[in-house]
Amino acid sequence: MSDAAATVIGNFANVEDANIVRSLAEKIYSDTDIAGEWVTVKVGNLSQNKIEEALNNGLSKAVSICEKGWINGALMAVQGKVAWTDSLTPLLNKL
């Protein structure tokens, strides 16, 4: 379940930016099971606004998945900036 949740959250963290390079999955791996899907192959430097947008998009989906009880929490990082669900705060405070 956690692998599927990470994929969904990652997909929601997607933002449009000229510094993000994508390709069709089958151009990277001809035997892929996600033919026709765009996948990210490179991410250059993003503006702080784009980083925050990506984290907010992903966090919104992560909270939704947590509320359904499918995962206990999520932590995301984009170019040195981090966001997490409230459920992880007690654990992170112990670090």
PDB file of N, CA, C and O in Angstrom:
ATOM      1  N   MET A   1       0.815  -1.188   0.000  1.00  0.00           N
ATOM      2  CA  MET A   1       0.000   0.000   0.000  1.00  0.00           C
ATOM      3  C   MET A   1       0.867   1.265   0.000  1.00  0.00           C
ATOM      4  O   MET A   1       0.545   2.245  -0.671  1.00  0.00           O
ATOM      5  N   SER A   2       1.955   1.234   0.748  1.00  0.00           N
ATOM      6  CA  SER A   2       2.768   2.449   0.844  1.00  0.00           C
ATOM      7  C   SER A   2       3.386   2.825  -0.502  1.00  0.00           C
ATOM      8  O   SER A   2       3.541   4.009  -0.801  1.00  0.00           O
ATOM      9  N   ASP A   3       3.741   1.828  -1.314  1.00  0.00           N
ATOM     10  CA  ASP A   3       4.314   2.115  -2.622  1.00  0.00           C
ATOM     11  C   ASP A   3       3.284   2.799  -3.518  1.00  0.00           C
ATOM     12  O   ASP A   3       3.598   3.769  -4.209  1.00  0.00           O
ATOM     13  N   ALA A   4       2.066   2.292  -3.500  1.00  0.00           N
ATOM     14  CA  ALA A   4       1.003   2.909  -4.296  1.00  0.00           C
ATOM     15  C   ALA A   4       0.698   4.312  -3.794  1.00  0.00           C
ATOM     16  O   ALA A   4       0.487   5.223  -4.595  1.00  0.00           O
ATOM     17  N   ALA A   5       0.673   4.497  -2.483  1.00  0.00           N
ATOM     18  CA  ALA A   5       0.409   5.821  -1.906  1.00  0.00           C
ATOM     19  C   ALA A   5       1.505   6.805  -2.308  1.00  0.00           C
ATOM     20  O   ALA A   5       1.217   7.952  -2.650  1.00  0.00           O
ATOM     21  N   ALA A   6       2.746   6.365  -2.268  1.00  0.00           N
ATOM     22  CA  ALA A   6       3.860   7.240  -2.652  1.00  0.00           C
ATOM     23  C   ALA A   6       3.744   7.658  -4.115  1.00  0.00           C
ATOM     24  O   ALA A   6       4.031   8.805  -4.457  1.00  0.00           O
ATOM     25  N   THR A   7       3.333   6.751  -4.964  1.00  0.00           N
ATOM     26  CA  THR A   7       3.156   7.068  -6.381  1.00  0.00           C
ATOM     27  C   THR A   7       2.048   8.100  -6.570  1.00  0.00           C
ATOM     28  O   THR A   7       2.219   9.070  -7.309  1.00  0.00           O
ATOM     29  N   VAL A   8       0.918   7.892  -5.907  1.00  0.00           N
ATOM     30  CA  VAL A   8      -0.209   8.818  -6.029  1.00  0.00           C
ATOM     31  C   VAL A   8       0.177  10.202  -5.510  1.00  0.00           C
ATOM     32  O   VAL A   8      -0.103  11.211  -6.158  1.00  0.00           O
ATOM     33  N   ILE A   9       0.813  10.250  -4.356  1.00  0.00           N
ATOM     34  CA  ILE A   9       1.224  11.523  -3.769  1.00  0.00           C
ATOM     35  C   ILE A   9       2.232  12.220  -4.689  1.00  0.00           C
ATOM     36  O   ILE A   9       2.131  13.421  -4.937  1.00  0.00           O
ATOM     37  N   GLY A  10       3.189  11.462  -5.184  1.00  0.00           N
ATOM     38  CA  GLY A  10       4.172  12.023  -6.110  1.00  0.00           C
ATOM     39  C   GLY A  10       3.523  12.588  -7.366  1.00  0.00           C
ATOM     40  O   GLY A  10       3.924  13.643  -7.857  1.00  0.00           O
ATOM     41  N   ASN A  11       2.530  11.890  -7.880  1.00  0.00           N
ATOM     42  CA  ASN A  11       1.831  12.381  -9.068  1.00  0.00           C
ATOM     43  C   ASN A  11       1.100  13.689  -8.779  1.00  0.00           C
ATOM     44  O   ASN A  11       1.049  14.572  -9.635  1.00  0.00           O
ATOM     45  N   PHE A  12       0.542  13.817  -7.596  1.00  0.00           N
ATOM     46  CA  PHE A  12      -0.155  15.047  -7.238  1.00  0.00           C
ATOM     47  C   PHE A  12       0.815  16.192  -6.967  1.00  0.00           C
ATOM     48  O   PHE A  12       0.429  17.358  -7.046  1.00  0.00           O
ATOM     49  N   ALA A  13       2.059  15.878  -6.651  1.00  0.00           N
ATOM     50  CA  ALA A  13       3.067  16.912  -6.405  1.00  0.00           C
ATOM     51  C   ALA A  13       3.596  17.504  -7.709  1.00  0.00           C
ATOM     52  O   ALA A  13       4.420  18.419  -7.688  1.00  0.00           O
ATOM     53  N   ASN A  14       3.139  16.998  -8.814  1.00  0.00           N
ATOM     54  CA  ASN A  14       3.583  17.460 -10.116  1.00  0.00           C
ATOM     55  C   ASN A  14       3.258  18.940 -10.326  1.00  0.00           C
ATOM     56  O   ASN A  14       2.176  19.403  -9.964  1.00  0.00           O
ATOM     57  N   VAL A  15       4.190  19.665 -10.905  1.00  0.00           N
ATOM     58  CA  VAL A  15       3.960  21.049 -11.322  1.00  0.00           C
ATOM     59  C   VAL A  15       4.511  21.226 -12.732  1.00  0.00           C
ATOM     60  O   VAL A  15       5.384  20.474 -13.167  1.00  0.00           O
ATOM     61  N   GLU A  16       4.004  22.205 -13.427  1.00  0.00           N
ATOM     62  CA  GLU A  16       4.500  22.519 -14.767  1.00  0.00           C
ATOM     63  C   GLU A  16       5.617  23.547 -14.643  1.00  0.00           C
ATOM     64  O   GLU A  16       5.453  24.572 -13.981  1.00  0.00           O
ATOM     65  N   ASP A  17       6.744  23.275 -15.276  1.00  0.00           N
ATOM     66  CA  ASP A  17       7.866  24.195 -15.247  1.00  0.00           C
ATOM     67  C   ASP A  17       8.815  23.834 -16.385  1.00  0.00           C
ATOM     68  O   ASP A  17       8.987  22.660 -16.711  1.00  0.00           O
ATOM     69  N   ALA A  18       9.422  24.844 -16.980  1.00  0.00           N
ATOM     70  CA  ALA A  18      10.360  24.612 -18.087  1.00  0.00           C
ATOM     71  C   ALA A  18      11.582  23.820 -17.653  1.00  0.00           C
ATOM     72  O   ALA A  18      12.256  23.224 -18.494  1.00  0.00           O
ATOM     73  N   ASN A  19      11.881  23.798 -16.366  1.00  0.00           N
ATOM     74  CA  ASN A  19      13.048  23.073 -15.857  1.00  0.00           C
ATOM     75  C   ASN A  19      12.751  21.618 -15.518  1.00  0.00           C
ATOM     76  O   ASN A  19      13.595  20.927 -14.949  1.00  0.00           O
ATOM     77  N   ILE A  20      11.565  21.155 -15.863  1.00  0.00           N
ATOM     78  CA  ILE A  20      11.200  19.749 -15.646  1.00  0.00           C
ATOM     79  C   ILE A  20      11.099  19.078 -17.011  1.00  0.00           C
ATOM     80  O   ILE A  20      10.336  19.513 -17.874  1.00  0.00           O
ATOM     81  N   VAL A  21      11.876  18.018 -17.194  1.00  0.00           N
ATOM     82  CA  VAL A  21      11.896  17.280 -18.465  1.00  0.00           C
ATOM     83  C   VAL A  21      11.129  15.982 -18.278  1.00  0.00           C
ATOM     84  O   VAL A  21      11.383  15.218 -17.347  1.00  0.00           O
ATOM     85  N   ARG A  22      10.181  15.747 -19.186  1.00  0.00           N
ATOM     86  CA  ARG A  22       9.376  14.520 -19.141  1.00  0.00           C
ATOM     87  C   ARG A  22       9.484  13.782 -20.470  1.00  0.00           C
ATOM     88  O   ARG A  22       9.810  14.357 -21.509  1.00  0.00           O
ATOM     89  N   SER A  23       9.199  12.492 -20.394  1.00  0.00           N
ATOM     90  CA  SER A  23       9.216  11.659 -21.595  1.00  0.00           C
ATOM     91  C   SER A  23       8.113  10.622 -21.461  1.00  0.00           C
ATOM     92  O   SER A  23       7.694  10.289 -20.353  1.00  0.00           O
ATOM     93  N   LEU A  24       7.652  10.121 -22.582  1.00  0.00           N
ATOM     94  CA  LEU A  24       6.714   9.001 -22.527  1.00  0.00           C
ATOM     95  C   LEU A  24       7.448   7.781 -21.980  1.00  0.00           C
ATOM     96  O   LEU A  24       8.601   7.524 -22.328  1.00  0.00           O
ATOM     97  N   ALA A  25       6.774   7.051 -21.136  1.00  0.00           N
ATOM     98  CA  ALA A  25       7.398   5.910 -20.460  1.00  0.00           C
ATOM     99  C   ALA A  25       8.007   4.909 -21.437  1.00  0.00           C
ATOM    100  O   ALA A  25       9.085   4.373 -21.178  1.00  0.00           O
ATOM    101  N   GLU A  26       7.336   4.652 -22.548  1.00  0.00           N
ATOM    102  CA  GLU A  26       7.829   3.645 -23.496  1.00  0.00           C
ATOM    103  C   GLU A  26       9.089   4.090 -24.225  1.00  0.00           C
ATOM    104  O   GLU A  26       9.794   3.257 -24.794  1.00  0.00           O
ATOM    105  N   LYS A  27       9.386   5.384 -24.218  1.00  0.00           N
ATOM    106  CA  LYS A  27      10.636   5.846 -24.821  1.00  0.00           C
ATOM    107  C   LYS A  27      11.820   5.589 -23.906  1.00  0.00           C
ATOM    108  O   LYS A  27      12.964   5.557 -24.358  1.00  0.00           O
ATOM    109  N   ILE A  28      11.550   5.406 -22.628  1.00  0.00           N
ATOM    110  CA  ILE A  28      12.599   5.110 -21.657  1.00  0.00           C
ATOM    111  C   ILE A  28      12.793   3.608 -21.532  1.00  0.00           C
ATOM    112  O   ILE A  28      13.918   3.113 -21.465  1.00  0.00           O
ATOM    113  N   TYR A  29      11.673   2.892 -21.503  1.00  0.00           N
ATOM    114  CA  TYR A  29      11.699   1.435 -21.345  1.00  0.00           C
ATOM    115  C   TYR A  29      10.594   0.853 -22.208  1.00  0.00           C
ATOM    116  O   TYR A  29       9.413   1.009 -21.895  1.00  0.00           O
ATOM    117  N   SER A  30      10.963   0.189 -23.283  1.00  0.00           N
ATOM    118  CA  SER A  30       9.986  -0.263 -24.277  1.00  0.00           C
ATOM    119  C   SER A  30       8.961  -1.248 -23.728  1.00  0.00           C
ATOM    120  O   SER A  30       7.851  -1.326 -24.255  1.00  0.00           O
ATOM    121  N   ASP A  31       9.298  -1.996 -22.691  1.00  0.00           N
ATOM    122  CA  ASP A  31       8.402  -3.012 -22.142  1.00  0.00           C
ATOM    123  C   ASP A  31       7.648  -2.509 -20.905  1.00  0.00           C
ATOM    124  O   ASP A  31       7.225  -3.310 -20.071  1.00  0.00           O
ATOM    125  N   THR A  32       7.482  -1.212 -20.784  1.00  0.00           N
ATOM    126  CA  THR A  32       6.837  -0.641 -19.607  1.00  0.00           C
ATOM    127  C   THR A  32       5.364  -1.035 -19.511  1.00  0.00           C
ATOM    128  O   THR A  32       4.720  -1.312 -20.523  1.00  0.00           O
ATOM    129  N   ASP A  33       4.851  -1.057 -18.308  1.00  0.00           N
ATOM    130  CA  ASP A  33       3.426  -1.327 -18.111  1.00  0.00           C
ATOM    131  C   ASP A  33       2.624  -0.027 -18.006  1.00  0.00           C
ATOM    132  O   ASP A  33       1.426  -0.053 -17.727  1.00  0.00           O
ATOM    133  N   ILE A  34       3.290   1.109 -18.232  1.00  0.00           N
ATOM    134  CA  ILE A  34       2.586   2.391 -18.195  1.00  0.00           C
ATOM    135  C   ILE A  34       2.773   3.152 -19.511  1.00  0.00           C
ATOM    136  O   ILE A  34       2.958   4.369 -19.515  1.00  0.00           O
ATOM    137  N   ALA A  35       2.723   2.427 -20.608  1.00  0.00           N
ATOM    138  CA  ALA A  35       2.855   3.054 -21.925  1.00  0.00           C
ATOM    139  C   ALA A  35       1.828   4.172 -22.070  1.00  0.00           C
ATOM    140  O   ALA A  35       0.680   4.044 -21.644  1.00  0.00           O
ATOM    141  N   GLY A  36       2.264   5.255 -22.672  1.00  0.00           N
ATOM    142  CA  GLY A  36       1.376   6.391 -22.868  1.00  0.00           C
ATOM    143  C   GLY A  36       1.399   7.389 -21.725  1.00  0.00           C
ATOM    144  O   GLY A  36       0.834   8.476 -21.842  1.00  0.00           O
ATOM    145  N   GLU A  37       2.040   7.036 -20.627  1.00  0.00           N
ATOM    146  CA  GLU A  37       2.127   7.939 -19.471  1.00  0.00           C
ATOM    147  C   GLU A  37       3.420   8.740 -19.551  1.00  0.00           C
ATOM    148  O   GLU A  37       4.465   8.224 -19.949  1.00  0.00           O
ATOM    149  N   TRP A  38       3.331  10.007 -19.167  1.00  0.00           N
ATOM    150  CA  TRP A  38       4.512  10.860 -19.094  1.00  0.00           C
ATOM    151  C   TRP A  38       5.200  10.640 -17.765  1.00  0.00           C
ATOM    152  O   TRP A  38       4.544  10.589 -16.725  1.00  0.00           O
ATOM    153  N   VAL A  39       6.512  10.509 -17.788  1.00  0.00           N
ATOM    154  CA  VAL A  39       7.296  10.339 -16.570  1.00  0.00           C
ATOM    155  C   VAL A  39       8.384  11.408 -16.533  1.00  0.00           C
ATOM    156  O   VAL A  39       8.901  11.825 -17.569  1.00  0.00           O
ATOM    157  N   THR A  40       8.712  11.832 -15.348  1.00  0.00           N
ATOM    158  CA  THR A  40       9.741  12.848 -15.164  1.00  0.00           C
ATOM    159  C   THR A  40      11.114  12.197 -15.249  1.00  0.00           C
ATOM    160  O   THR A  40      11.380  11.199 -14.578  1.00  0.00           O
ATOM    161  N   VAL A  41      11.976  12.762 -16.071  1.00  0.00           N
ATOM    162  CA  VAL A  41      13.321  12.207 -16.216  1.00  0.00           C
ATOM    163  C   VAL A  41      14.398  13.135 -15.671  1.00  0.00           C
ATOM    164  O   VAL A  41      15.517  12.701 -15.400  1.00  0.00           O
ATOM    165  N   LYS A  42      14.060  14.420 -15.507  1.00  0.00           N
ATOM    166  CA  LYS A  42      15.044  15.365 -14.983  1.00  0.00           C
ATOM    167  C   LYS A  42      14.318  16.583 -14.422  1.00  0.00           C
ATOM    168  O   LYS A  42      13.346  17.075 -14.995  1.00  0.00           O
ATOM    169  N   VAL A  43      14.823  17.051 -13.285  1.00  0.00           N
ATOM    170  CA  VAL A  43      14.280  18.272 -12.692  1.00  0.00           C
ATOM    171  C   VAL A  43      15.433  19.232 -12.435  1.00  0.00           C
ATOM    172  O   VAL A  43      16.353  18.929 -11.677  1.00  0.00           O
ATOM    173  N   GLY A  44      15.370  20.376 -13.066  1.00  0.00           N
ATOM    174  CA  GLY A  44      16.361  21.418 -12.832  1.00  0.00           C
ATOM    175  C   GLY A  44      15.948  22.249 -11.625  1.00  0.00           C
ATOM    176  O   GLY A  44      15.050  21.866 -10.876  1.00  0.00           O
ATOM    177  N   ASN A  45      16.601  23.377 -11.442  1.00  0.00           N
ATOM    178  CA  ASN A  45      16.266  24.254 -10.327  1.00  0.00           C
ATOM    179  C   ASN A  45      14.865  24.815 -10.493  1.00  0.00           C
ATOM    180  O   ASN A  45      14.492  25.287 -11.567  1.00  0.00           O
ATOM    181  N   LEU A  46      14.095  24.756  -9.412  1.00  0.00           N
ATOM    182  CA  LEU A  46      12.738  25.289  -9.409  1.00  0.00           C
ATOM    183  C   LEU A  46      12.683  26.538  -8.542  1.00  0.00           C
ATOM    184  O   LEU A  46      13.447  26.675  -7.587  1.00  0.00           O
ATOM    185  N   SER A  47      11.784  27.439  -8.877  1.00  0.00           N
ATOM    186  CA  SER A  47      11.584  28.628  -8.056  1.00  0.00           C
ATOM    187  C   SER A  47      10.969  28.205  -6.715  1.00  0.00           C
ATOM    188  O   SER A  47      10.386  27.127  -6.602  1.00  0.00           O
ATOM    189  N   GLN A  48      11.106  29.060  -5.715  1.00  0.00           N
ATOM    190  CA  GLN A  48      10.512  28.766  -4.407  1.00  0.00           C
ATOM    191  C   GLN A  48       9.001  28.603  -4.536  1.00  0.00           C
ATOM    192  O   GLN A  48       8.411  27.774  -3.844  1.00  0.00           O
ATOM    193  N   ASN A  49       8.374  29.373  -5.402  1.00  0.00           N
ATOM    194  CA  ASN A  49       6.926  29.237  -5.604  1.00  0.00           C
ATOM    195  C   ASN A  49       6.561  27.869  -6.163  1.00  0.00           C
ATOM    196  O   ASN A  49       5.580  27.261  -5.733  1.00  0.00           O
ATOM    197  N   LYS A  50       7.344  27.385  -7.117  1.00  0.00           N
ATOM    198  CA  LYS A  50       7.072  26.065  -7.703  1.00  0.00           C
ATOM    199  C   LYS A  50       7.318  24.950  -6.685  1.00  0.00           C
ATOM    200  O   LYS A  50       6.573  23.971  -6.635  1.00  0.00           O
ATOM    201  N   ILE A  51       8.362  25.105  -5.879  1.00  0.00           N
ATOM    202  CA  ILE A  51       8.638  24.117  -4.830  1.00  0.00           C
ATOM    203  C   ILE A  51       7.477  24.070  -3.853  1.00  0.00           C
ATOM    204  O   ILE A  51       7.001  22.989  -3.509  1.00  0.00           O
ATOM    205  N   GLU A  52       7.021  25.223  -3.406  1.00  0.00           N
ATOM    206  CA  GLU A  52       5.893  25.274  -2.469  1.00  0.00           C
ATOM    207  C   GLU A  52       4.619  24.715  -3.100  1.00  0.00           C
ATOM    208  O   GLU A  52       3.841  24.028  -2.438  1.00  0.00           O
ATOM    209  N   GLU A  53       4.415  25.013  -4.370  1.00  0.00           N
ATOM    210  CA  GLU A  53       3.250  24.483  -5.079  1.00  0.00           C
ATOM    211  C   GLU A  53       3.289  22.954  -5.111  1.00  0.00           C
ATOM    212  O   GLU A  53       2.286  22.294  -4.841  1.00  0.00           O
ATOM    213  N   ALA A  54       4.442  22.407  -5.440  1.00  0.00           N
ATOM    214  CA  ALA A  54       4.585  20.947  -5.490  1.00  0.00           C
ATOM    215  C   ALA A  54       4.339  20.324  -4.121  1.00  0.00           C
ATOM    216  O   ALA A  54       3.608  19.341  -4.000  1.00  0.00           O
ATOM    217  N   LEU A  55       4.952  20.899  -3.095  1.00  0.00           N
ATOM    218  CA  LEU A  55       4.769  20.351  -1.744  1.00  0.00           C
ATOM    219  C   LEU A  55       3.318  20.469  -1.290  1.00  0.00           C
ATOM    220  O   LEU A  55       2.778  19.533  -0.699  1.00  0.00           O
ATOM    221  N   ASN A  56       2.692  21.590  -1.554  1.00  0.00           N
ATOM    222  CA  ASN A  56       1.294  21.770  -1.158  1.00  0.00           C
ATOM    223  C   ASN A  56       0.367  20.807  -1.892  1.00  0.00           C
ATOM    224  O   ASN A  56      -0.555  20.249  -1.297  1.00  0.00           O
ATOM    225  N   ASN A  57       0.616  20.614  -3.189  1.00  0.00           N
ATOM    226  CA  ASN A  57      -0.184  19.660  -3.959  1.00  0.00           C
ATOM    227  C   ASN A  57      -0.051  18.250  -3.387  1.00  0.00           C
ATOM    228  O   ASN A  57      -1.047  17.558  -3.176  1.00  0.00           O
ATOM    229  N   GLY A  58       1.187  17.834  -3.141  1.00  0.00           N
ATOM    230  CA  GLY A  58       1.426  16.494  -2.595  1.00  0.00           C
ATOM    231  C   GLY A  58       0.874  16.342  -1.199  1.00  0.00           C
ATOM    232  O   GLY A  58       0.287  15.313  -0.865  1.00  0.00           O
ATOM    233  N   LEU A  59       1.059  17.368  -0.376  1.00  0.00           N
ATOM    234  CA  LEU A  59       0.582  17.302   1.003  1.00  0.00           C
ATOM    235  C   LEU A  59      -0.939  17.209   1.057  1.00  0.00           C
ATOM    236  O   LEU A  59      -1.487  16.482   1.885  1.00  0.00           O
ATOM    237  N   SER A  60      -1.609  17.925   0.198  1.00  0.00           N
ATOM    238  CA  SER A  60      -3.069  17.858   0.142  1.00  0.00           C
ATOM    239  C   SER A  60      -3.541  16.432  -0.119  1.00  0.00           C
ATOM    240  O   SER A  60      -4.466  15.947   0.533  1.00  0.00           O
ATOM    241  N   LYS A  61      -2.905  15.769  -1.069  1.00  0.00           N
ATOM    242  CA  LYS A  61      -3.280  14.382  -1.376  1.00  0.00           C
ATOM    243  C   LYS A  61      -2.899  13.451  -0.233  1.00  0.00           C
ATOM    244  O   LYS A  61      -3.652  12.538   0.105  1.00  0.00           O
ATOM    245  N   ALA A  62      -1.733  13.679   0.364  1.00  0.00           N
ATOM    246  CA  ALA A  62      -1.289  12.836   1.475  1.00  0.00           C
ATOM    247  C   ALA A  62      -2.264  12.916   2.645  1.00  0.00           C
ATOM    248  O   ALA A  62      -2.585  11.897   3.257  1.00  0.00           O
ATOM    249  N   VAL A  63      -2.730  14.109   2.954  1.00  0.00           N
ATOM    250  CA  VAL A  63      -3.696  14.276   4.045  1.00  0.00           C
ATOM    251  C   VAL A  63      -4.973  13.509   3.727  1.00  0.00           C
ATOM    252  O   VAL A  63      -5.534  12.845   4.599  1.00  0.00           O
ATOM    253  N   SER A  64      -5.426  13.598   2.498  1.00  0.00           N
ATOM    254  CA  SER A  64      -6.630  12.877   2.080  1.00  0.00           C
ATOM    255  C   SER A  64      -6.469  11.367   2.253  1.00  0.00           C
ATOM    256  O   SER A  64      -7.379  10.689   2.731  1.00  0.00           O
ATOM    257  N   ILE A  65      -5.314  10.850   1.865  1.00  0.00           N
ATOM    258  CA  ILE A  65      -5.058   9.412   1.985  1.00  0.00           C
ATOM    259  C   ILE A  65      -4.953   9.017   3.459  1.00  0.00           C
ATOM    260  O   ILE A  65      -5.418   7.946   3.850  1.00  0.00           O
ATOM    261  N   CYS A  66      -4.345   9.874   4.273  1.00  0.00           N
ATOM    262  CA  CYS A  66      -4.264   9.601   5.724  1.00  0.00           C
ATOM    263  C   CYS A  66      -5.647   9.543   6.343  1.00  0.00           C
ATOM    264  O   CYS A  66      -5.934   8.663   7.154  1.00  0.00           O
ATOM    265  N   GLU A  67      -6.501  10.477   5.965  1.00  0.00           N
ATOM    266  CA  GLU A  67      -7.853  10.525   6.516  1.00  0.00           C
ATOM    267  C   GLU A  67      -8.657   9.279   6.175  1.00  0.00           C
ATOM    268  O   GLU A  67      -9.571   8.907   6.911  1.00  0.00           O
ATOM    269  N   LYS A  68      -8.326   8.640   5.076  1.00  0.00           N
ATOM    270  CA  LYS A  68      -8.986   7.387   4.691  1.00  0.00           C
ATOM    271  C   LYS A  68      -8.405   6.185   5.425  1.00  0.00           C
ATOM    272  O   LYS A  68      -8.935   5.078   5.337  1.00  0.00           O
ATOM    273  N   GLY A  69      -7.306   6.413   6.155  1.00  0.00           N
ATOM    274  CA  GLY A  69      -6.687   5.333   6.910  1.00  0.00           C
ATOM    275  C   GLY A  69      -5.782   4.435   6.095  1.00  0.00           C
ATOM    276  O   GLY A  69      -5.402   3.360   6.560  1.00  0.00           O
ATOM    277  N   TRP A  70      -5.429   4.848   4.893  1.00  0.00           N
ATOM    278  CA  TRP A  70      -4.608   4.009   4.031  1.00  0.00           C
ATOM    279  C   TRP A  70      -3.134   4.100   4.385  1.00  0.00           C
ATOM    280  O   TRP A  70      -2.389   3.142   4.179  1.00  0.00           O
ATOM    281  N   ILE A  71      -2.702   5.242   4.916  1.00  0.00           N
ATOM    282  CA  ILE A  71      -1.327   5.413   5.393  1.00  0.00           C
ATOM    283  C   ILE A  71      -1.377   6.170   6.709  1.00  0.00           C
ATOM    284  O   ILE A  71      -2.382   6.807   7.025  1.00  0.00           O
ATOM    285  N   ASN A  72      -0.307   6.102   7.467  1.00  0.00           N
ATOM    286  CA  ASN A  72      -0.244   6.811   8.745  1.00  0.00           C
ATOM    287  C   ASN A  72       0.300   8.222   8.599  1.00  0.00           C
ATOM    288  O   ASN A  72       0.032   9.076   9.444  1.00  0.00           O
ATOM    289  N   GLY A  73       1.051   8.479   7.554  1.00  0.00           N
ATOM    290  CA  GLY A  73       1.613   9.802   7.358  1.00  0.00           C
ATOM    291  C   GLY A  73       2.505   9.822   6.137  1.00  0.00           C
ATOM    292  O   GLY A  73       2.796   8.791   5.531  1.00  0.00           O
ATOM    293  N   ALA A  74       2.930  11.027   5.794  1.00  0.00           N
ATOM    294  CA  ALA A  74       3.810  11.175   4.634  1.00  0.00           C
ATOM    295  C   ALA A  74       4.746  12.356   4.863  1.00  0.00           C
ATOM    296  O   ALA A  74       4.373  13.357   5.474  1.00  0.00           O
ATOM    297  N   LEU A  75       5.959  12.217   4.361  1.00  0.00           N
ATOM    298  CA  LEU A  75       6.950  13.282   4.376  1.00  0.00           C
ATOM    299  C   LEU A  75       7.458  13.425   2.955  1.00  0.00           C
ATOM    300  O   LEU A  75       7.825  12.440   2.314  1.00  0.00           O
ATOM    301  N   MET A  76       7.479  14.657   2.466  1.00  0.00           N
ATOM    302  CA  MET A  76       7.920  14.916   1.104  1.00  0.00           C
ATOM    303  C   MET A  76       9.042  15.936   1.123  1.00  0.00           C
ATOM    304  O   MET A  76       9.066  16.826   1.973  1.00  0.00           O
ATOM    305  N   ALA A  77       9.961  15.809   0.196  1.00  0.00           N
ATOM    306  CA  ALA A  77      11.052  16.773   0.071  1.00  0.00           C
ATOM    307  C   ALA A  77      11.228  17.130  -1.398  1.00  0.00           C
ATOM    308  O   ALA A  77      11.227  16.265  -2.273  1.00  0.00           O
ATOM    309  N   VAL A  78      11.379  18.433  -1.645  1.00  0.00           N
ATOM    310  CA  VAL A  78      11.636  18.934  -3.000  1.00  0.00           C
ATOM    311  C   VAL A  78      12.749  19.963  -2.890  1.00  0.00           C
ATOM    312  O   VAL A  78      12.573  21.030  -2.303  1.00  0.00           O
ATOM    313  N   GLN A  79      13.877  19.631  -3.456  1.00  0.00           N
ATOM    314  CA  GLN A  79      15.021  20.536  -3.535  1.00  0.00           C
ATOM    315  C   GLN A  79      15.304  21.235  -2.198  1.00  0.00           C
ATOM    316  O   GLN A  79      15.425  22.458  -2.125  1.00  0.00           O
ATOM    317  N   GLY A  80      15.405  20.425  -1.160  1.00  0.00           N
ATOM    318  CA  GLY A  80      15.809  20.929   0.149  1.00  0.00           C
ATOM    319  C   GLY A  80      14.679  21.438   1.026  1.00  0.00           C
ATOM    320  O   GLY A  80      14.907  21.718   2.203  1.00  0.00           O
ATOM    321  N   LYS A  81      13.493  21.565   0.508  1.00  0.00           N
ATOM    322  CA  LYS A  81      12.331  21.977   1.295  1.00  0.00           C
ATOM    323  C   LYS A  81      11.524  20.736   1.641  1.00  0.00           C
ATOM    324  O   LYS A  81      11.400  19.817   0.832  1.00  0.00           O
ATOM    325  N   VAL A  82      10.974  20.717   2.858  1.00  0.00           N
ATOM    326  CA  VAL A  82      10.292  19.522   3.350  1.00  0.00           C
ATOM    327  C   VAL A  82       8.899  19.884   3.845  1.00  0.00           C
ATOM    328  O   VAL A  82       8.679  20.971   4.381  1.00  0.00           O
ATOM    329  N   ALA A  83       7.964  18.962   3.661  1.00  0.00           N
ATOM    330  CA  ALA A  83       6.612  19.092   4.201  1.00  0.00           C
ATOM    331  C   ALA A  83       6.166  17.719   4.669  1.00  0.00           C
ATOM    332  O   ALA A  83       6.598  16.702   4.127  1.00  0.00           O
ATOM    333  N   TRP A  84       5.298  17.689   5.681  1.00  0.00           N
ATOM    334  CA  TRP A  84       4.803  16.410   6.179  1.00  0.00           C
ATOM    335  C   TRP A  84       3.407  16.566   6.739  1.00  0.00           C
ATOM    336  O   TRP A  84       2.954  17.670   7.043  1.00  0.00           O
ATOM    337  N   THR A  85       2.738  15.437   6.869  1.00  0.00           N
ATOM    338  CA  THR A  85       1.409  15.430   7.466  1.00  0.00           C
ATOM    339  C   THR A  85       1.541  15.632   8.977  1.00  0.00           C
ATOM    340  O   THR A  85       2.549  15.259   9.578  1.00  0.00           O
ATOM    341  N   ASP A  86       0.521  16.223   9.575  1.00  0.00           N
ATOM    342  CA  ASP A  86       0.540  16.487  11.013  1.00  0.00           C
ATOM    343  C   ASP A  86       0.786  15.224  11.838  1.00  0.00           C
ATOM    344  O   ASP A  86       1.360  15.289  12.925  1.00  0.00           O
ATOM    345  N   SER A  87       0.354  14.091  11.323  1.00  0.00           N
ATOM    346  CA  SER A  87       0.509  12.842  12.060  1.00  0.00           C
ATOM    347  C   SER A  87       1.977  12.485  12.320  1.00  0.00           C
ATOM    348  O   SER A  87       2.272  11.713  13.233  1.00  0.00           O
ATOM    349  N   LEU A  88       2.889  13.037  11.532  1.00  0.00           N
ATOM    350  CA  LEU A  88       4.307  12.732  11.705  1.00  0.00           C
ATOM    351  C   LEU A  88       5.012  13.690  12.662  1.00  0.00           C
ATOM    352  O   LEU A  88       6.137  13.415  13.080  1.00  0.00           O
ATOM    353  N   THR A  89       4.386  14.794  13.014  1.00  0.00           N
ATOM    354  CA  THR A  89       5.023  15.803  13.858  1.00  0.00           C
ATOM    355  C   THR A  89       5.561  15.228  15.165  1.00  0.00           C
ATOM    356  O   THR A  89       6.707  15.519  15.508  1.00  0.00           O
ATOM    357  N   PRO A  90       4.795  14.420  15.919  1.00  0.00           N
ATOM    358  CA  PRO A  90       5.343  13.859  17.162  1.00  0.00           C
ATOM    359  C   PRO A  90       6.616  13.028  16.938  1.00  0.00           C
ATOM    360  O   PRO A  90       7.543  13.074  17.746  1.00  0.00           O
ATOM    361  N   LEU A  91       6.648  12.287  15.862  1.00  0.00           N
ATOM    362  CA  LEU A  91       7.840  11.472  15.568  1.00  0.00           C
ATOM    363  C   LEU A  91       9.020  12.358  15.184  1.00  0.00           C
ATOM    364  O   LEU A  91      10.146  12.121  15.620  1.00  0.00           O
ATOM    365  N   LEU A  92       8.768  13.359  14.384  1.00  0.00           N
ATOM    366  CA  LEU A  92       9.842  14.243  13.938  1.00  0.00           C
ATOM    367  C   LEU A  92      10.379  15.104  15.075  1.00  0.00           C
ATOM    368  O   LEU A  92      11.555  15.468  15.078  1.00  0.00           O
ATOM    369  N   ASN A  93       9.531  15.427  16.030  1.00  0.00           N
ATOM    370  CA  ASN A  93       9.980  16.204  17.185  1.00  0.00           C
ATOM    371  C   ASN A  93      10.953  15.425  18.054  1.00  0.00           C
ATOM    372  O   ASN A  93      11.696  16.024  18.832  1.00  0.00           O
ATOM    373  N   LYS A  94      10.965  14.105  17.937  1.00  0.00           N
ATOM    374  CA  LYS A  94      11.876  13.267  18.719  1.00  0.00           C
ATOM    375  C   LYS A  94      13.275  13.227  18.106  1.00  0.00           C
ATOM    376  O   LYS A  94      14.220  12.773  18.752  1.00  0.00           O
ATOM    377  N   LEU A  95      13.411  13.690  16.892  1.00  0.00           N
ATOM    378  CA  LEU A  95      14.707  13.625  16.211  1.00  0.00           C
ATOM    379  C   LEU A  95      15.641  14.703  16.697  1.00  0.00           C
ATOM    380  O   LEU A  95      16.776  14.794  16.228  1.00  0.00           O
TER     381      LEU A  95
END
